[in-house]
């Protein structure tokens, strides 16, 4: 399943220097509805792309959506940070 969305980068309030974007509710529901093997914390394996940077990671349930962690190396490579609105291409691999 491939999705594209635009979201604002935010810093996790519980831990400084951890940055995320939220997958919007509709695609999050589509991801959640797909059958898959259970994984830790309800995570789903994904391939994420922002600009010219692609990496493997997992998204994690956060209320009615999923949160995508963004590595510091990605933020630096793409010249983005907290408060910036970015476009994300996401390939959900599980299910």
Backbone as a chain_set.jsonl record, in Angstrom:
{"seq": "XXXXXXXXXXXXXXXXXXXXXXXXXXXXXXXXXXXXXXXXXXXXXXXXXXXXXXXXXXXXXXXXXXXXXXXXXXXXXXXXXXXXXXXXXXXXXXX", "coords": {"N": [[0.843, -1.17, 0.0], [0.679, 2.108, -0.957], [1.031, 5.471, -0.049], [0.656, 9.031, -0.201], [1.242, 12.032, 1.464], [0.891, 15.25, 3.06], [2.354, 16.823, 5.811], [2.991, 18.374, 9.035], [6.105, 18.693, 10.648], [6.829, 17.678, 13.928], [8.124, 17.939, 17.289], [8.44, 15.345, 19.606], [6.757, 15.554, 22.609], [7.422, 14.16, 24.919], [10.059, 13.485, 24.69], [12.944, 15.11, 23.942], [14.351, 16.147, 20.808], [13.342, 14.079, 19.226], [11.667, 13.552, 16.334], [8.632, 13.732, 14.437], [6.03, 13.016, 11.988], [2.512, 12.998, 11.485], [0.556, 10.463, 10.038], [-2.229, 11.09, 8.04], [-5.735, 10.778, 9.137], [-7.522, 9.207, 7.371], [-5.828, 7.591, 5.532], [-4.449, 6.335, 7.615], [-6.467, 4.796, 8.799], [-6.969, 3.05, 6.669], [-4.523, 1.659, 6.595], [-4.561, 0.506, 9.137], [-6.755, -1.198, 8.915], [-5.916, -3.3, 7.33], [-5.133, -6.734, 7.333], [-2.506, -8.146, 9.313], [0.504, -9.573, 10.678], [0.904, -9.433, 14.191], [2.965, -6.887, 15.629], [5.534, -5.403, 17.673], [4.315, -2.893, 19.836], [2.239, -2.36, 18.116], [3.23, -1.571, 15.703], [3.924, -0.833, 12.21], [5.759, -1.915, 9.479], [7.5, 0.175, 7.19], [8.527, 1.852, 4.14], [9.848, 4.947, 3.815], [9.818, 8.094, 2.144], [11.173, 11.261, 1.82], [11.53, 14.047, -0.007], [14.581, 13.637, -1.585], [15.392, 11.54, -0.025], [15.273, 8.261, 1.164], [14.211, 5.768, 3.435], [14.077, 2.836, 5.604], [11.721, 2.094, 8.114], [9.456, 2.125, 10.891], [5.98, 2.783, 11.452], [3.949, 4.053, 14.11], [1.074, 3.418, 16.131], [-0.936, 6.156, 17.142], [-3.267, 7.335, 18.793], [-5.931, 7.944, 16.642], [-4.409, 7.84, 14.415], [-1.269, 7.172, 12.695], [2.119, 7.574, 13.708], [5.015, 8.759, 12.166], [8.359, 8.346, 12.642], [11.089, 10.571, 12.147], [14.309, 10.414, 11.11], [17.275, 12.047, 12.353], [19.281, 12.325, 10.457], [17.817, 12.397, 8.095], [16.313, 14.74, 8.398], [18.418, 16.585, 8.343], [19.605, 16.069, 5.805], [17.543, 16.829, 4.107], [17.127, 19.415, 4.815], [15.138, 20.293, 6.616], [12.931, 20.863, 9.453], [11.478, 21.09, 12.762], [8.131, 22.196, 12.64], [8.11, 22.614, 9.911], [6.326, 21.988, 6.9], [5.96, 19.045, 5.128], [6.127, 16.806, 2.295], [5.359, 13.412, 2.186], [6.132, 10.213, 1.0], [4.901, 7.011, 1.459], [5.327, 3.607, 1.866], [3.584, 0.96, 2.969], [4.617, -2.032, 4.33], [3.831, -4.36, 5.675], [1.372, -6.856, 5.539]], "CA": [[0.0, 0.0, 0.0], [1.469, 3.338, -1.081], [0.275, 6.702, 0.178], [1.396, 10.303, -0.209], [0.536, 13.016, 2.275], [1.648, 16.405, 3.532], [2.147, 16.988, 7.251], [3.941, 19.239, 9.721], [7.055, 18.022, 11.542], [6.758, 18.123, 15.319], [8.998, 17.279, 18.249], [7.689, 14.586, 20.598], [6.815, 16.29, 23.876], [7.998, 13.32, 25.976], [11.489, 13.262, 24.488], [13.53, 16.123, 23.061], [15.12, 15.729, 19.637], [12.676, 13.01, 18.49], [10.753, 14.269, 15.454], [7.619, 12.887, 13.797], [4.859, 13.554, 11.299], [1.371, 12.095, 11.619], [-0.15, 10.016, 8.844], [-3.61, 11.558, 8.198], [-6.684, 9.761, 9.618], [-8.064, 8.27, 6.373], [-4.861, 6.539, 5.204], [-4.153, 5.566, 8.83], [-7.536, 3.796, 8.929], [-6.736, 2.035, 5.634], [-3.39, 0.843, 7.049], [-5.004, -0.244, 10.318], [-7.744, -2.205, 8.512], [-5.293, -4.416, 6.606], [-4.655, -7.789, 8.236], [-1.053, -8.312, 9.367], [1.007, -10.214, 11.887], [1.142, -8.44, 15.244], [4.344, -6.46, 15.874], [5.685, -4.622, 18.894], [3.67, -1.586, 19.964], [1.287, -2.172, 17.017], [3.933, -0.891, 14.612], [3.818, -1.314, 10.831], [6.986, -1.628, 8.733], [7.291, 1.034, 6.026], [9.61, 2.555, 3.462], [9.438, 6.349, 3.768], [10.616, 8.979, 1.303], [10.972, 12.703, 1.921], [12.459, 14.636, -0.977], [15.447, 12.639, -2.207], [15.868, 10.608, 0.999], [14.408, 7.109, 1.418], [14.722, 4.898, 4.498], [13.179, 1.847, 6.189], [11.399, 2.38, 9.503], [8.117, 1.677, 11.264], [5.058, 3.785, 11.973], [3.401, 3.606, 15.381], [-0.248, 3.973, 16.4], [-0.983, 7.33, 18.016], [-4.685, 7.704, 18.719], [-6.587, 7.475, 15.413], [-3.467, 7.939, 13.299], [0.055, 6.601, 12.924], [3.206, 8.553, 13.751], [6.219, 8.375, 11.438], [9.564, 8.996, 13.156], [11.99, 11.068, 11.108], [15.69, 10.384, 11.592], [18.015, 13.309, 12.278], [20.003, 12.362, 9.177], [16.848, 12.791, 7.06], [16.058, 16.172, 8.601], [19.606, 17.325, 7.888], [19.77, 15.895, 4.359], [16.482, 17.533, 3.385], [17.09, 20.812, 5.257], [13.839, 20.562, 7.23], [12.915, 20.721, 10.897], [10.224, 21.29, 13.47], [7.243, 23.218, 12.103], [8.074, 22.592, 8.446], [5.357, 21.101, 6.262], [6.683, 18.24, 4.149], [5.395, 15.759, 1.59], [5.911, 12.094, 2.497], [5.664, 9.005, 0.297], [4.994, 5.941, 2.425], [4.94, 2.276, 1.415], [3.374, 0.048, 4.082], [5.121, -3.322, 3.89], [3.166, -5.476, 6.337], [-0.009, -7.128, 5.149]], "C": [[0.891, 1.238, 0.0], [0.556, 4.534, -0.858], [1.222, 7.895, 0.112], [0.567, 11.294, 0.597], [1.483, 14.152, 2.629], [1.317, 16.594, 5.001], [3.248, 17.863, 7.831], [4.809, 18.412, 10.669], [6.884, 18.587, 12.951], [7.736, 17.329, 16.176], [8.117, 16.605, 19.297], [7.856, 15.252, 21.956], [7.46, 15.487, 25.003], [9.514, 13.169, 25.851], [12.032, 14.286, 23.493], [14.336, 15.467, 21.94], [14.598, 14.457, 18.975], [11.586, 13.691, 17.669], [9.871, 13.296, 14.666], [6.751, 13.719, 12.874], [3.754, 12.526, 11.487], [0.799, 11.761, 10.256], [-1.607, 10.452, 9.031], [-4.58, 10.423, 8.555], [-7.172, 8.749, 8.562], [-7.046, 7.211, 5.949], [-4.457, 5.718, 6.431], [-5.195, 4.469, 9.032], [-7.355, 2.687, 7.902], [-5.589, 1.105, 6.044], [-3.825, -0.058, 8.193], [-5.944, -1.39, 9.958], [-7.138, -3.414, 7.808], [-4.806, -5.473, 7.585], [-3.138, -7.918, 8.158], [-0.697, -9.036, 10.647], [1.242, -9.134, 12.936], [2.64, -8.154, 15.415], [4.362, -5.594, 17.116], [5.058, -3.25, 18.814], [2.652, -1.321, 18.853], [1.905, -1.521, 15.799], [3.706, -1.585, 13.271], [5.109, -0.93, 10.115], [6.661, -0.82, 7.48], [8.618, 1.406, 5.386], [9.09, 3.983, 3.299], [10.386, 7.121, 2.857], [10.188, 10.417, 1.55], [12.007, 13.324, 0.994], [13.255, 13.544, -1.659], [15.949, 11.585, -1.243], [14.831, 9.525, 1.266], [15.04, 6.257, 2.5], [13.642, 3.936, 4.96], [12.978, 2.181, 7.655], [10.058, 1.738, 9.821], [7.297, 2.888, 11.661], [4.377, 3.184, 13.197], [2.032, 4.221, 15.616], [-0.167, 5.115, 17.412], [-2.403, 7.874, 17.958], [-5.296, 7.1, 17.467], [-5.67, 7.517, 14.204], [-2.216, 7.127, 13.622], [1.062, 7.737, 12.926], [4.424, 7.965, 13.05], [7.413, 9.097, 12.049], [10.473, 9.415, 11.999], [13.388, 11.161, 11.707], [16.352, 11.753, 11.43], [18.75, 13.439, 10.956], [19.086, 12.795, 8.036], [16.547, 14.281, 7.18], [17.199, 17.007, 8.038], [19.752, 17.266, 6.37], [18.754, 16.709, 3.568], [16.35, 18.993, 3.817], [15.751, 21.206, 5.852], [13.936, 20.356, 8.738], [11.541, 20.993, 11.453], [9.429, 22.446, 12.881], [7.171, 23.271, 10.594], [7.012, 21.614, 7.971], [6.07, 20.379, 5.132], [5.731, 17.26, 3.471], [6.13, 14.436, 1.823], [5.29, 11.056, 1.573], [5.931, 7.848, 1.236], [4.502, 4.645, 1.792], [4.811, 1.389, 2.633], [3.723, -1.363, 3.612], [4.402, -4.515, 4.501], [1.752, -5.623, 5.793], [-0.277, -7.059, 3.719]], "O": [[1.756, 1.388, 0.863], [-0.546, 4.604, -1.403], [2.426, 7.772, 0.341], [-0.65, 11.384, 0.436], [2.703, 14.033, 2.513], [0.153, 16.535, 5.398], [4.292, 18.07, 7.213], [4.314, 17.549, 11.394], [6.806, 19.8, 13.147], [8.121, 16.209, 15.841], [7.174, 17.206, 19.812], [8.98, 15.486, 22.4], [7.992, 16.071, 25.947], [10.177, 12.767, 26.807], [11.617, 14.314, 22.335], [14.915, 14.393, 22.103], [15.337, 13.812, 18.231], [10.691, 14.33, 18.223], [10.295, 12.205, 14.286], [6.728, 14.947, 12.95], [4.02, 11.333, 11.629], [0.58, 12.642, 9.423], [-2.174, 10.206, 10.096], [-4.289, 9.252, 8.309], [-7.225, 7.553, 8.845], [-7.367, 6.023, 5.999], [-4.153, 4.532, 6.304], [-4.852, 3.344, 9.394], [-7.561, 1.514, 8.214], [-5.682, -0.108, 5.857], [-3.497, -1.245, 8.218], [-5.935, -2.432, 10.612], [-7.791, -4.453, 7.702], [-4.136, -5.146, 8.565], [-2.552, -7.815, 7.08], [-1.495, -9.104, 11.582], [1.721, -8.046, 12.616], [3.469, -9.063, 15.353], [3.321, -5.109, 17.559], [5.247, -2.527, 17.836], [2.24, -0.177, 18.663], [1.194, -0.978, 14.954], [3.347, -2.761, 13.21], [5.513, 0.233, 10.135], [5.676, -1.091, 6.794], [9.68, 1.294, 5.998], [8.027, 4.204, 2.719], [11.584, 6.846, 2.801], [9.004, 10.749, 1.497], [13.21, 13.149, 1.184], [12.681, 12.626, -2.247], [16.838, 10.807, -1.59], [13.671, 9.816, 1.555], [16.251, 6.039, 2.499], [12.452, 4.17, 4.748], [13.93, 2.51, 8.362], [9.588, 0.884, 9.069], [7.83, 3.889, 12.141], [4.244, 1.966, 13.311], [1.829, 5.404, 15.34], [0.567, 5.047, 18.398], [-2.703, 8.767, 17.166], [-5.201, 5.893, 17.245], [-6.11, 7.257, 13.084], [-2.117, 6.488, 14.669], [0.884, 8.739, 12.232], [4.813, 6.825, 13.303], [7.487, 10.324, 11.989], [10.605, 8.702, 11.005], [13.621, 11.884, 12.676], [16.042, 12.511, 10.511], [18.836, 14.531, 10.393], [19.525, 13.482, 7.114], [16.529, 14.998, 6.18], [16.979, 18.002, 7.349], [19.995, 18.286, 5.724], [19.062, 17.219, 2.49], [15.546, 19.733, 3.249], [15.272, 22.318, 5.628], [14.89, 19.759, 9.237], [10.564, 21.112, 10.713], [9.963, 23.531, 12.65], [6.271, 23.904, 10.041], [6.821, 20.55, 8.559], [6.704, 21.005, 4.283], [4.671, 16.931, 4.003], [7.349, 14.35, 1.678], [4.074, 11.024, 1.386], [7.039, 7.702, 1.754], [3.399, 4.589, 1.248], [5.814, 1.085, 3.279], [3.186, -1.835, 2.61], [4.37, -5.585, 3.893], [1.034, -4.639, 5.612], [-1.412, -7.273, 3.293]]}, "num_chains": 1, "name": "protein.A"}
